[in-house]
Amino acid sequence: MIIANPIYDIVFKRLMENKRIARFFVETIIGEKVEDIAVVPQEYTYYSNVKKKKGKKKAENKDTQEEWEVLSVIRFDFVATIRNANGEYKKILIEVQKSNNPTDLMRFRTYLGEQYKRKDIIEVASDKVEKALPIISIYLLGFKLHDIQAVAIKVGRSYIDMIGQTEINQKNEWIESLTHDGYFVQIPRIAGKPRTSLEKLLSVFEQKYFVDDKGTIKEYEYPVDEAEVNLMLELLKHAAADEKTRREMEEAWWAEQRAEELQKELKEKDKMLEENKKSLAEKDKTIEEDKKALAEKDKENENLKNEIAKLKRLYGIKQ
């Protein structure tokens, strides 16, 4: 089956806007049953090297006078009702962020800070109240964490009695609202025949078997026995066949290429600047050393003049 590459933001956005797929995606990643899920209306995205679009920040290339768009971070927020292993229901905020650049760390932190400010309306004893919801963060990384080989990583929390050095089994609502679990998926490390539901979900994002030179269209070659995975593939199949979507993905690919070139140019300029600073520092050091040497010579000359003056006085030689 020929499908559009879901790592592209325009395609990933379409997937996450489908409620059934969003539920399957979230519950498969976090390993808990999602009874209901809703997209939070607010969505924050950051742009860089933007191609002519109103309301977006622009960066112009002086050589070609062209403007490019790169959606460096895409984010979706969901309010989900989950049922844990004990059969208990709780409402939580799910934050999904996708980035292809490790330098987006501060943007991740900014988003997370915004989420901690959020309040949601929930029903308590037939009344509606504002409440800060617990947060779960899911990060889809388009780059590798060089010191961790695992494809999918869960960073969980546990309550520890620091005096007794024992684990506390109870969860506290107040603490839960101030701390959160994190899930990290390294997209470039996804490979191999999928076996579990999680591997089948992630196999859709595998960065292999491309049928074009831009990595926008790929072939999915694994057997499909999950209804939700099949739904994802059908949506991606239609996206691959849609000329408008393919054109947008190709534009994004060119934008990424140009952004990489610009980053390379900036690194080279930074390197040259650093070398120039180092060279200037060495020259300043040499000048300072020369000044010091001249000062010492001047002192030696002054001492010699004084000695000569003394000798002349001693032997009655007129000045």
C-alpha positions in Angstrom: 0.0 0.0 0.0 1.3 3.4 -1.0 0.8 6.0 1.8 1.8 9.5 2.7 4.6 9.8 5.2 2.9 10.7 8.6 6.1 12.4 9.9 5.1 15.4 7.8 3.1 17.8 9.9 0.2 18.3 7.4 -0.4 14.6 7.4 0.1 14.0 11.1 -2.4 16.8 11.8 -5.0 15.0 9.7 -4.5 11.8 11.6 -4.8 13.4 15.0 -7.9 15.3 14.1 -9.6 11.9 13.7 -11.1 11.1 17.1 -10.9 7.3 16.7 -7.3 7.4 15.6 -6.4 9.9 18.4 -7.9 7.6 21.0 -6.1 4.6 19.6 -2.8 6.6 19.4 -3.0 7.8 23.0 -4.2 4.6 24.7 -1.6 2.5 22.8 1.2 4.9 23.8 0.3 5.2 27.5 -1.0 1.7 27.9 -4.3 2.7 29.6 -7.9 2.5 28.3 -9.2 5.8 26.9 -13.0 6.0 27.4 -13.4 9.3 25.8 -11.1 11.9 24.2 -11.6 15.5 22.9 -9.3 17.9 21.1 -8.6 21.0 23.2 -9.5 24.1 21.0 -6.2 25.9 21.7 -3.3 24.7 19.6 0.1 26.3 19.6 2.5 25.9 16.7 5.8 27.7 16.0 7.2 28.6 12.6 10.6 29.4 11.3 11.9 30.3 7.8 8.3 31.1 6.8 6.9 31.0 3.2 4.5 33.9 2.5 1.6 33.4 4.8 -0.3 36.1 6.6 0.1 36.2 10.4 3.3 34.2 10.5 6.8 35.3 11.2 8.9 35.7 8.1 12.6 35.1 7.4 13.9 36.2 3.9 16.8 34.7 2.0 18.8 37.6 0.6 20.2 35.6 -2.3 17.1 34.1 -3.8 14.5 36.5 -2.3 12.4 33.4 -1.5 10.7 32.7 1.8 10.3 29.2 3.3 8.0 27.7 5.9 9.1 25.1 8.4 6.7 23.9 11.0 9.4 23.0 13.5 7.0 21.9 16.3 3.4 20.7 16.1 1.3 20.2 19.1 -2.1 18.7 19.9 -3.8 18.8 23.3 -6.5 16.3 24.3 -8.7 16.0 27.3 -9.2 12.3 27.9 -11.1 10.2 30.3 -9.1 7.1 31.1 -9.8 4.0 33.1 -6.8 2.5 34.9 -6.1 -1.1 35.8 -8.1 -0.7 39.1 -11.2 0.3 37.1 -11.0 3.9 38.3 -11.9 6.8 36.0 -10.0 10.0 35.8 -9.8 13.0 33.5 -6.4 14.0 32.3 -4.8 16.4 29.8 -2.8 14.7 27.1 -0.1 16.8 25.3 1.3 15.4 22.1 4.3 17.3 20.6 6.2 16.4 17.5 9.5 17.9 16.5 12.3 17.1 14.0 14.9 19.2 15.7 16.6 18.6 19.1 17.0 22.4 19.5 13.3 22.7 20.2 13.8 21.8 23.8 12.9 25.2 25.1 9.7 25.3 23.0 8.8 22.0 24.7 9.3 23.5 28.1 7.4 26.6 27.1 4.4 24.5 26.0 4.5 22.5 29.2 4.5 25.7 31.2 1.4 26.8 29.4 -0.3 23.5 30.1 0.3 23.9 33.8 -1.6 27.2 33.7 -4.7 25.5 32.1 -7.9 24.7 33.9 -10.7 22.5 32.8 -14.4 22.4 33.7 -15.4 19.1 35.3 -18.5 17.9 37.0 -18.3 17.2 40.7 -21.5 16.1 42.6 -23.8 17.5 39.9 -21.9 20.8 39.8 -19.3 22.2 37.5 -16.0 23.5 38.9 -12.7 24.6 37.4 -9.8 22.2 38.1 -6.2 21.8 37.1 -6.0 18.4 35.4 -3.1 16.0 35.6 -0.8 16.1 32.5 0.7 13.3 30.4 3.2 14.4 27.7 3.9 12.4 24.5 6.9 13.5 22.5 7.4 12.3 18.9 11.1 12.9 18.0 12.3 13.2 14.4 15.8 12.8 15.6 17.8 10.2 17.7 18.8 10.5 21.3 22.4 9.3 20.9 22.7 7.7 24.3 19.4 5.8 24.3 18.7 3.0 21.7 15.1 2.2 22.7 12.4 3.2 20.2 9.7 4.1 22.8 10.6 5.3 26.3 8.3 5.9 29.3 9.5 8.2 32.1 7.2 7.5 35.0 7.0 8.7 38.6 6.7 6.9 41.9 6.0 8.2 45.4 8.8 7.4 47.9 8.7 7.7 51.7 12.1 9.4 52.1 12.3 8.5 55.9 11.1 4.9 55.6 12.6 4.4 52.1 9.5 2.6 50.9 7.2 3.2 48.0 3.8 4.8 48.7 1.0 3.1 46.7 -1.6 5.9 47.1 -1.8 8.7 44.6 -2.6 12.3 45.7 -4.6 14.6 43.5 -2.7 17.7 44.5 0.7 16.0 43.7 -0.6 14.6 40.5 -1.5 18.1 39.3 2.1 19.3 39.8 3.9 16.3 38.3 3.6 14.3 35.1 4.7 11.2 33.2 6.4 11.5 29.8 6.5 9.2 26.8 9.2 9.6 24.1 9.2 8.0 20.6 12.4 8.1 18.5 11.0 7.9 15.0 14.3 7.3 13.2 14.8 4.2 15.4 11.5 2.5 14.3 12.3 -0.6 12.4 11.5 -4.3 12.1 8.4 -6.4 11.8 5.7 -5.2 14.2 4.3 -7.7 16.8 2.6 -5.8 19.6 -0.1 -3.1 19.2 2.5 -0.4 20.1 4.9 -1.7 17.4 2.1 -1.8 14.8 1.1 1.8 15.6 4.7 2.9 15.4 5.4 1.0 12.2 3.2 3.5 10.3 5.9 6.1 11.1 8.9 4.0 10.1 11.2 6.0 7.9 11.9 3.3 5.2 10.6 2.0 1.9 10.2 5.4 0.2 9.0 5.5 -3.4 10.1 9.1 -4.0 13.4 10.9 -3.4 11.9 13.4 -1.0 10.6 10.9 1.6 7.1 12.1 1.3 5.5 8.9 -0.1 6.2 5.4 1.1 5.1 1.9 0.8 3.7 0.1 3.9 4.6 -3.6 3.5 3.5 -5.2 6.7 0.3 -7.3 7.2 -2.5 -5.3 8.9 -4.7 -6.9 11.6 -5.5 -3.9 13.7 -8.7 -2.0 12.6 -7.3 1.4 13.8 -4.0 0.9 12.0 -5.9 0.0 8.9 -7.9 3.3 9.3 -4.7 5.2 9.7 -3.3 3.6 6.5 -6.5 4.4 4.6 -6.3 8.1 5.5 -2.6 8.1 4.6 -3.4 6.4 1.3 -5.9 9.1 0.4 -3.4 11.8 1.5 -0.8 10.3 -0.8 -3.3 10.3 -3.7 -4.3 13.9 -3.1 -2.4 16.3 -5.3 -2.8 19.3 -2.9 -1.4 17.3 0.1 1.5 15.9 -1.9 2.3 19.4 -3.1 2.3 20.7 0.5 4.5 17.8 1.6 7.0 18.5 -1.2 7.0 22.2 -0.3 7.7 21.2 3.3 10.5 19.0 2.1 12.1 21.8 0.1 11.7 24.1 3.1 13.4 21.6 5.3 16.3 21.3 2.9 16.6 25.1 2.7 16.4 25.3 6.5 19.2 22.8 6.8 21.3 24.8 4.3 20.7 28.0 6.3 21.6 26.2 9.6 24.8 24.9 8.0 25.6 28.4 6.7 25.0 29.9 10.1 27.2 27.3 11.8 30.0 28.0 9.3 29.6 31.7 9.9 29.6 31.1 13.7 32.7 29.0 13.3 34.4 31.8 11.3 33.3 34.4 13.8 34.8 32.2 16.6 38.0 31.8 14.7 38.2 35.6 14.1 37.6 36.2 17.8 40.4 33.8 18.7 42.7 35.4 16.1 41.9 38.8 17.5 42.5 37.6 21.0 45.9 36.2 20.0 46.8 39.5 18.3 45.7 41.4 21.3 47.8 39.1 23.4 50.8 39.7 21.1 50.3 43.4 21.2 50.1 43.3 25.0 53.3 41.3 25.2 55.0 43.7 22.8 53.9 46.6 25.0 55.2 44.9 28.0 58.5 44.2 26.2 58.8 47.8 25.2 58.1 49.0 28.7 60.8 46.7 30.0 63.2 48.0 27.3 62.3 51.6 28.3 63.0 50.7 31.9 66.4 49.2 30.9 67.3 52.3 28.9 66.3 54.5 31.8 68.5 52.5 34.1 71.4 52.7 31.6 71.0 56.5 31.4 71.1 56.7 35.2 74.3 54.6 35.4 76.0 56.7 32.7 75.1 59.9 34.5 76.5 58.5 37.8 79.8 57.5 36.1 80.1 60.9 34.5 79.7 62.6 37.8 82.1 60.2 39.4 84.9 61.0 36.9 84.1 64.7 36.5 82.9 64.4 33.0 80.7 67.2 32.0 77.2 66.4 30.8 
